[in-house]
Amino acid sequence: MPRYSALDTFEASAPDSAKTKLMLTGKLLAIAYDANNVVTAATYVQTPRVLDALYTAGVDDADEAALGLTYTANDITASVWAPTAQQVSLKIYNNVKNLQSTETMVVDRATGIWSFTTPISNDRLFYRYEPTVYHQQNKRFETIWSTDPYSVSLSTNGSYSQFVNLMDTDLKPTGWDDHIIPTVAAVEDMIIYEGHIRDFSILDQSTSAANRGKYLAFTEENSVPVMHLKSLVTAGLTHFQVLPSNDIASIGEDESLSVNLTDTVADLCAANSAAPVCGVEDNAATLLSVFESYNPTTNKAQMLAKSLENLDSFNWGYDPKHFNAPDGSYSSNPDGAARILEMRSMNQALHEMGLRTSLDVVYNHTNSAGLWDNSVLDKMVPGYYYRRDLISGDVRNESCCQDTETEHVMMDKLMSDSLVMWAQEYKFDAFRFDVMALHSKLSILSARTAVQLIDPDNYFYGEGWTKTDQGYEQAGQYELAGDHVGTFNDRPRDFIRSASSFNDNANMSDQDIMRLGLSGTLQDYQLQDKNGVIKSGVNFSQSSYAKDPADIINYVSKHDGETLWDKLQYGFDALSTNLSITDRVRAQNIAMSMPLLSQGIPFLQMGGDLLRSKSMDRDSYNSGDWFNAVDFTKNSNNWNVGLPLEEKNGGDWDRIGSFITNSETAPLASDIAFAGDVFQEFLAIRKSSKLFRLKTAQEVYDRVGFHNTGLSQTKGLIVMSIDDGIGFTDLDANNDAIIVIINGSNIEQAHTVSTAVGFQLHTIQQASADITVQTASFSAGINDGTFTVPALTTAIFVKPQGGSQGAGLSAGASRDAPDVAPYGNTTVYLRGSMNSWGDNGLTAADSLTYDGNGIYSGDFSLTAGVQAFKLSDDAWAVVNLAFSDVTFGANSLTVTDNGGNMEFTVDADGSYNFKLDASGAIPVLTITTKSPTVNCALLPDSADPIPFNITGGGELYVRGNHSGWNPEETYRLHYKGNNIYQAVADFDGAFEFKLASDDGSWVTQLWAQAVDSTDINTTDLDVGVSYSVAYDNAGSVNNQANLAAGSYSVMLTLNEADPAQGVDVGSLIIQQCQP
């Protein structure tokens, strides 16, 4: 296995497998002796790979065997894999958990499986296993009890497994076997709505009291939550995903011991005498009434919610105990098989609404390991099922808890068997994987193969965040690209959630990443970036990773993190004006529209369509019903119900306090209803055309185009077209092309698109609940058309198809249009005192080169002194730019007016760069010095301590893909004194980088600013040019350079010894070392 590859390998000569298996049931040590037979070292042994070799290498051994319960007409056979156990007993209990019998199980030495067959009369009784086994936790032999890792039904809190046959008729709702499951024609047709079973109905008065927060709430056809789901289905929703619903360790299932909002102050104080309500509030008052009585600007609600932690029935559920049994807290009776019938009833009800179902699964960890109460796997085969540190033997917890190891064959089998069971026995149509990259790509794809053998159109998706390298190919974003396993798309997510579309000061690269998101975040999609350069999606600062639309899950909110409404308030706070509540709702509508109009699969948080808030809580996994409430009556969005829990949010309380006291942040019921109506319109628009659901990357490349791109684009405006005209398979019989225009600015915007003719506003928006979008219009020009869209509006235009397919709108209509130089074929010259004003003739050395996108530039060798000049053509006719005809870039050398001529002082002989941006109405001129080479040995290292307070080890490094993003000594910036830092190293080719500290979080990071901007520079930095530097967190956006092979100096000069974070804190220059 790769993770062991750096360790020494030892092999036994002619091993006896029977003897080896026997050894594994004892206390096992590896001991080293010297030549004199004296012990020199000893260690305990981690045995999972040995167990795999002995018990799973064949074609008919443990990993091919059936585990758990097997039923015949007369008998029940219980089978459990416990190859290291010396003995295993089966203990059978009656319904009140009194022991009825203890049976000695029999082991099959070939498989390591212990089994016992008991009469069918024991059906529905309870059982446990009792292995005698050596356990590494306390380093001794133990006789312990354990539930069955393959349990399909349980007692309350999962303390006992139950004998249950999932085929029993009484465990199936009427019509279960043959009920019709809705289908989608293609994966790309999916739209997923993520919800928590308890949140769905726990506070809903239209749901019967007995079913609130339960599986059966979904069966109440006339309840408000169910009616809302039905309305979403009508509009176009296809999937409902439930948060983890297998047996959850952290939710107490005995309601007589739980304390919830309907319980009283006295009930809470009996369980937690330290609760803040004890002795303060009326003992007879319900906790709900107490919450409602609090001033929401105080921290009282969070104090009360904190006192309910682990006493109430709320938790997201990402801490599994048993993988194969539904959780009992959502059933009417947690003690036994009611959970099976009721979860099936939920799924059948969802299917009958027209929704396919998805289950959020967590196989990368369990709540507990070792000998603790919630441990299961580690009791049956100690040390096997978990990923352990190779030195200490401790279970790793990169997930949050006890990490499992699906690289071990029987853990991989458990995951695969479990998924097949959920698909087959509960008819789940898709699975969402928590932190999927903690599994290997092979493991995920193999499990999907097994599931699709019984459900061919089942879909897998999950979190593909890169995790620590464990030596296998992770199930991550890049690794799974092209395999039709979806991964959550974080590329446009943060820019949308941060309100970048609405911020005049946002980085223009944000819009490029949002465009790439709309086109499916595909690696090879060709987009003109903010600098006018056409490049592949993979080469942008937020690198696109998908190879197929089915690889992408587009979202702007889900259960973790703030809701979209809450997160946007931080972004709105950075705007120059205080948005009205009307405009905040419109901005949220835009943000919600983006995943729905993107290529790939939209994913939406339950209630997000109704402006859902968690009162700014960014991690509500254990915050209880009060902060997680969803109101489908649309009377409230749960905004400002109290400061969120201090543990995760206390540092933001001051900012949150400023938000909640702003009257423009509180939506009315009419705002919530409006948002919901507009959301359903976008659902219906996506449903109306396959052009929003393209099936291949090539279709996206060929059909999807963007306009308003490059250097002269309008900020806040995204214009996307989708072509269905002649030359393409006719996917949309109603339209030959679609234009989506997203106007995030606060003013009406108009944009003209070449060859756009015959467009009109989408019929759904012509009758929209949003009367503002109804004013969006199209006007035809001469072989072009102008689209006009109101402020803060997403508008969709269509080109209706006539009797047959007609001309559409080419994806390259703007991108591939000829780049016409502003001055045509006229050559622009530098004419002045440096070349006798061209009176003696002009040569190519005096000219500026047209670089494209309206930019002219040239490098000129100038002598020291005052130089006067103009920019003109050879006849002073077509081009004749004097001082008053241009403006000057922020980073330009100072230029003055001398009778109309431009004039500046050249401090020293050298090379100077002239850059003229003529793309706008008034040209912008920037003059900078250029020093391409330097003596790299000139500056000795300083003996003085570094004055700059750098985190981590106190040093700066050039960290980028040239160094594997690591702080390598080769690229360390040495302190030279006088606030100068220099790295001298070899570089060759293109690379991205920042100057950063050596800590894992890059707390100290500096980067070159873009010319005339405080944004990070995302174009290639020129050799010999000095750039202003910012000291701030630029996220995952980086500087970049493309250097010919050689040695280079990277020099940072700070303006102050220990600068505060901010922009313009110094300068950065890259120069080639002199020969």
C-alpha positions, 0 to 999 in steps of 0.5 A, spaced: 500 500 500 502 506 498 502 509 504 507 504 507 512 505 501 517 509 505 517 504 511 522 498 511 519 491 508 520 485 512 517 478 509 516 471 512 520 466 509 515 460 507 509 462 512 504 458 515 497 461 514 494 457 519 499 459 524 499 466 522 492 466 523 492 463 530 498 469 532 493 474 530 488 472 535 494 473 540 498 479 543 502 481 537 509 484 537 515 485 532 522 484 536 529 485 533 535 482 536 542 483 535 547 478 533 548 476 540 540 474 540 539 481 545 533 484 544 534 491 541 527 494 539 520 492 539 514 494 537 506 493 537 504 491 530 498 494 525 495 488 522 490 490 517 494 489 511 496 482 513 488 480 515 487 483 508 492 478 505 490 472 509 482 473 509 480 477 502 486 475 497 482 469 494 475 469 490 471 466 495 473 468 502 471 474 507 470 479 502 465 475 498 461 472 503 454 475 506 455 478 513 449 480 518 443 476 518 440 471 513 433 468 513 430 462 511 423 459 512 425 456 519 432 459 521 436 466 522 443 466 521 447 471 524 454 472 521 460 477 523 467 478 521 472 477 527 478 474 525 482 476 531 477 474 536 479 467 540 471 466 541 465 470 539 458 468 543 451 471 540 447 473 546 439 474 545 435 478 549 427 479 549 423 486 548 425 488 555 432 486 554 433 481 558 438 476 556 434 469 554 440 465 551 448 465 550 450 461 544 457 459 542 458 461 535 462 457 530 468 460 526 470 459 519 478 459 519 478 460 511 474 467 512 474 469 519 467 469 519 463 467 526 456 465 525 450 461 529 443 459 526 437 460 531 430 458 530 425 463 526 422 464 533 427 469 535 425 474 529 424 481 532 428 479 538 434 483 540 442 481 540 449 482 541 455 479 540 460 478 545 467 477 542 474 475 547 479 479 543 486 482 544 484 490 544 490 495 543 486 500 547 488 497 553 493 492 551 490 486 554 485 481 552 477 483 553 471 480 553 466 485 551 459 486 548 458 489 541 452 490 536 452 488 529 456 492 524 451 490 519 445 491 524 439 493 520 434 494 526 436 497 533 433 498 540 433 505 542 440 509 542 443 503 538 444 499 544 442 492 541 441 489 534 435 486 532 433 480 528 429 483 522 428 481 515 427 487 511 423 483 506 417 482 511 410 485 509 409 489 515 415 493 514 413 495 507 408 501 506 402 499 502 404 499 494 412 499 496 414 494 492 411 496 485 410 504 487 413 508 481 419 512 482 420 518 478 425 518 473 430 523 469 432 522 462 439 525 464 444 526 470 444 533 468 436 534 468 437 533 476 436 539 481 437 537 488 434 540 494 437 539 501 433 538 507 434 536 514 428 531 516 427 534 523 427 541 520 422 540 515 416 539 520 418 540 527 415 547 528 410 546 523 403 547 526 400 544 520 403 537 521 400 533 526 404 533 533 406 526 533 409 526 526 413 533 527 420 532 526 419 525 523 419 521 517 412 520 517 411 528 516 413 527 509 407 523 508 402 528 510 399 530 503 396 537 505 401 540 510 404 546 508 411 543 508 409 538 503 405 543 499 411 547 498 415 541 496 409 539 491 410 546 488 417 546 487 416 539 483 411 542 479 416 548 477 422 543 476 425 540 482 427 533 481 431 530 487 430 531 495 436 530 499 436 528 506 442 529 511 445 523 514 439 519 517 442 512 518 443 511 526 446 517 529 450 517 535 449 524 538 442 524 538 438 521 544 432 517 541 429 516 548 424 522 548 422 521 555 430 523 557 430 529 551 428 536 552 426 540 546 422 546 545 415 544 547 418 542 554 418 546 560 423 550 563 422 545 569 424 539 564 430 543 562 432 544 569 431 537 571 436 535 566 441 541 567 441 545 573 446 550 570 441 552 564 440 560 564 433 559 565 433 555 572 430 560 577 429 565 572 423 563 568 417 560 570 417 553 571 411 552 567 413 556 561 415 552 554 422 553 552 419 555 545 415 561 549 422 563 553 426 563 546 420 568 543 420 572 549 428 574 548 430 581 545 434 578 539 439 583 540 442 580 546 445 573 547 440 570 551 437 565 546 444 562 544 445 561 552 439 557 552 440 553 546 447 552 548 444 549 555 440 544 550 446 541 547 446 534 547 439 534 551 435 536 545 433 531 539 437 536 534 443 534 530 445 534 523 447 527 524 455 527 521 457 522 527 454 515 525 454 509 529 451 504 525 451 504 517 445 500 515 439 502 520 435 508 519 436 513 525 430 512 531 430 519 533 426 520 526 421 514 528 415 514 532 418 508 536 426 508 536 425 501 539 425 496 534 423 496 526 418 502 526 424 506 523 424 501 517 417 502 515 417 509 516 423 511 512 420 507 507 414 511 507 418 517 507 421 515 501 415 512 497 411 519 499 417 523 496 417 519 490 409 519 489 410 527 489 415 526 483 421 527 487 427 522 487 431 521 493 438 522 495 441 520 502 447 523 505 452 518 507 458 518 512 463 513 511 469 516 512 469 516 520 465 514 526 463 517 532 467 513 536 472 507 536 476 503 541 472 500 547 467 506 548 460 506 548 458 508 541 464 504 538 462 498 534 467 496 528 473 497 533 470 492 538 469 486 533 476 487 529 480 492 534 485 496 529 482 494 523 477 498 520 480 505 522 486 509 519 491 509 524 498 513 525 503 509 522 508 511 528 503 512 534 497 507 532 492 512 534 486 513 530 487 519 525 481 524 525 482 528 519 475 528 518 473 531 525 472 524 528 475 517 528 477 516 520 475 509 517 480 506 512 476 504 506 483 502 503 482 496 508 478 491 504 473 489 509 471 496 510 471 498 503 466 492 503 462 494 508 461 501 505 459 498 498 454 493 501 451 498 505 450 503 499 447 497 495 442 495 501 440 503 502 439 503 494 435 496 494 431 496 500 430 503 501 430 505 494 434 511 495 436 514 488 442 518 489 448 518 494 451 524 497 458 523 500 461 527 506 468 529 505 469 524 499 476 525 498 478 521 504 476 515 500 480 513 494 477 514 487 477 506 486 473 505 492 468 510 490 467 508 483 467 500 485 461 502 490 458 505 484 458 499 480 455 495 485 449 500 486 448 501 479 448 493 478 441 494 482 439 501 480 443 503 473 441 510 474 443 511 481 448 518 482 454 519 486 456 526 488 460 529 494 465 533 497 471 533 493 476 537 497 483 535 497 485 532 503 492 529 506 496 525 501 495 518 504 498 514 498 492 513 494 488 517 488 483 521 492 476 521 490 477 529 489 475 534 484 480 533 479 481 526 480 474 524 479 473 529 473 470 525 467 467 519 471 460 522 472 461 523 479 459 530 482 463 534 486 461 540 490 463 546 486 467 551 490 470 556 484 464 561 483 461 559 490 465 564 494 464 570 489 457 569 489 456 568 496 461 574 498 456 579 494 462 580 489 457 581 483 454 587 487 460 591 489 464 596 485 470 595 488 470 587 487 476 584 483 474 583 476 477 576 476 471 574 480 466 575 474 471 571 470 470 565 475 463 566 475 462 566 468 466 559 468 461 557 473 455 558 469 459 554 463 460 548 468 467 549 470 470 545 465 477 545 464 478 546 457 472 551 456 475 557 452 474 564 456 477 571 454 479 573 461 479 580 464 485 582 461 483 580 454 487 573 454 483 567 451 485 561 455 482 555 458 478 554 464 484 550 468 489 556 467 485 561 471 486 563 478 481 559 480 482 553 476 476 549 473 477 542 474 471 538 470 471 534 464 463 533 463 457 537 466 455 531 470 462 532 474 459 539 477 454 540 483 453 548 483 451 551 489 451 557 493 449 554 500 448 548 504 447 545 511 454 548 513 456 555 513 452 561 513 445 560 509 446 565 503 441 570 506 446 571 512 452 570 508 450 576 503 449 581 509 457 580 510 458 582 503 453 587 503 456 591 509 462 592 504 458 596 499 459 603 499 451 604 500 446 601 505 442 597 500 434 597 501 431 590 503 428 590 496 435 590 493 437 585 498 432 580 496 433 582 489 441 580 490 439 574 493 434 572 487 440 573 483 445 569 487 440 563 487 439 564 479 446 562 478 446 555 480 440 554 476 442 557 470 449 554 470 451 547 466 452 542 471 447 540 477 444 545 481 444 544 489 439 548 493 439 548 501 432 547 503 429 554 505 434 558 501 428 559 496 425 563 502 431 567 504 432 562 510 436 565 515 440 561 521 440 568 525 447 569 522 450 562 525 455 559 521 455 552 524 449 550 526 450 543 527 448 542 534 444 549 535 438 546 536 431 547 533 430 555 534 436 557 530 435 552 524 428 553 524 424 553 517 418 556 516 414 554 509 408 559 511 413 564 509 411 569 515 418 569 517 425 567 514 428 566 522 432 572 521 434 576 528 432 571 533 438 572 537 445 572 537 448 565 534 452 561 539 458 564 541 463 558 540 463 559 533 460 566 532 462 570 538 468 573 534 463 576 529 458 578 534 459 586 533 458 586 526 452 581 527 450 586 531 450 592 526 447 588 521 441 586 526 440 593 528 439 595 520 432 595 519 434 594 511 436 587 513 429 584 516 425 581 510 417 582 511 413 576 509 411 579 502 419 579 501 419 572 502 413 570 498 416 574 492 423 571 493 420 564 493 416 566 487 422 568 483 426 562 485 420 557 482 420 561 475 428 560 475 426 553 476 421 553 471 426 556 466 431 551 467 426 545 466 423 549 460 430 548 455 435 542 455 440 548 453 441 549 460 442 542 461 447 540 456 450 533 457 457 533 454 463 538 455 463 539 447 456 541 447 458 546 452 464 548 448 460 549 442 454 552 444 455 557 450 459 563 449 460 570 453 459 577 451 462 583 455 468 580 457 476 582 457 479 589 458 473 594 457 467 590 460 462 593 464 463 591 472 457 587 475 454 585 468 455 577 465 452 576 458 451 568 457 449 565 450 447 558 449 446 556 441 441 552 438 441 554 431 442 551 425 448 546 425 447 543 432 442 538 434 435 541 435 435 540 443 430 546 444 424 546 439 422 552 441 428 556 441 434 557 436 438 561 442 438 563 449 441 569 452 442 570 460 444 577 463 445 578 470 446 585 472 448 585 479 450 593 478 445 598 481 443 601 475 440 599 468 445 596 464 445 595 456 449 591 452 450 590 444 451 583 442 454 582 435 449 578 430 444 578 436 437 578 432 430 576 434 430 576 441 425 577 446 424 576 454 422 569 456 415 568 456 415 566 464 419 573 465 414 576 461 408 574 466 413 574 472 412 576 479 417 581 479 414 587 475 421 590 474 424 584 470 418 585 465 421 591 463 427 588 460 428 589 453 431 587 446 432 592 440 435 590 434 440 594 430 444 592 424 446 585 425 446 586 432 442 587 438 442 591 444 439 587 451 437 592 456 436 589 463 434 593 470 438 593 476 439 587 480 436 583 475 437 576 472 433 576 465 433 571 460 431 572 453 430 567 447 430 567 440 423 563 438 424 558 433 419 559 427 417 553 423 424 550 423 430 551 426 434 557 424 440 561 426 442 561 433 447 565 436 455 563 436 458 562 442 464 565 439 460 571 437 464 576 441 470 572 443 472 570 436 470 577 433 476 580 430 481 585 435 480 591 431 486 596 433 483 603 436 487 606 431 486 601 425 493 600 421 496 607 423 502 606 427 503 609 434 510 613 435 513 616 441 516 622 438 519 627 443 526 630 445 529 623 445 528 622 438 528 629 435 521 629 435 521 624 429 524 630 424 530 626 422 525 620 420 522 614 425 524 607 425 520 601 428 525 602 434 520 609 435 514 605 435 509 602 440 507 595 438 499 593 438 498 588 443 491 587 442 485 589 446 486 596 445 493 596 448 499 599 445 506 598 448 513 599 447 520 599 451 525 605 450 532 606 452 532 613 455 538 618 458 537 621 464 534 628 464 527 631 462 524 628 456 518 631 453 514 627 448 507 626 444 504 620 442 502 620 434 503 617 427 508 619 422 504 625 420 501 628 426 494 626 423 490 620 425 494 620 432 496 626 435 496 625 443 498 631 447 497 632 455 490 633 455 488 628 451 490 622 456 489 620 463 495 617 467 495 610 470 496 610 478 502 607 477 505 611 472 511 616 473 509 623 474 508 626 467 507 634 467 504 639 462 509 643 458 505 647 453 501 641 451 507 636 450 508 631 456 514 631 460 517 627 465 524 626 469 528 620 467 532 619 473 537 615 470 539 612 464 535 606 462 529 602 459 522 605 460 516 602 458 510 606 455 503 603 455 497 606 452 490 603 453 486 606 448 480 601 449 476 606 452 473 613 450 480 617 453 486 613 453 490 611 459 498 612 459 502 608 464 510 609 464 514 605 468 521 603 469 524 597 467 530 594 469 531 586 467 537 584 470 541 585 476 547 583 480 544 577 484 550 577 489 550 584 490 546 584 497 549 580 502 545 577 508 544 582 514 546 579 521 540 584 523 534 580 526 528 580 521 523 586 523 517 584 520 513 580 524 512 574 520 507 568 522 510 561 523 518 560 523 518 568 521 521 567 514 518 569 507 518 564 501 516 564 494 511 559 495 507 556 488 506 550 484 514 551 482 515 549 490 509 544 490 506 550 494 511 548 500 516 553 503 522 550 500 529 553 503 531 554 495 525 559 495 526 563 501 527 570 501 533 572 505 533 579 509 538 584 506 537 589 511 533 596 510 527 592 509 529 589 503 528 581 502 531 577 496 530 570 494 535 568 488 533 561 485 532 558 478 526 558 475 523 555 468 517 556 465 510 558 467 508 558 475 503 561 480 506 564 487 505 568 493 510 571 498 508 567 504 510 565 511 511 557 512 505 556 516 499 551 513 494 557 513 499 562 509 497 567 515 502 572 512 502 573 505 504 578 500 502 579 493 503 584 487 498 588 485 495 589 478 497 596 475 492 601 477 489 597 482 489 594 489 487 588 486 491 582 486 495 582 479 493 575 475 497 577 469 504 575 467 509 579 471 514 582 467 521 581 468 524 588 470 518 592 472 517 594 479 510 592 482 506 595 488 505 590 493 499 588 498 499 585 505 493 581 505 489 575 504 488 574 497 485 567 498 486 562 492 488 567 487 495 568 485 500 572 482 503 568 476 510 569 471 513 566 465 520 566 466 525 563 461 530 558 464 535 561 468 537 564 475 532 570 478 532 575 483 525 576 487 526 582 491 521 585 496 522 592 499 517 594 504 516 601 506 516 600 513 519 595 518 513 591 520 507 594 516 500 593 517 496 589 513 493 593 507 495 595 500 501 599 497 506 596 503 512 596 498 514 593 491 516 587 488 521 586 482 523 580 478 530 580 475 534 576 471 541 575 474 547 578 470 551 572 467 
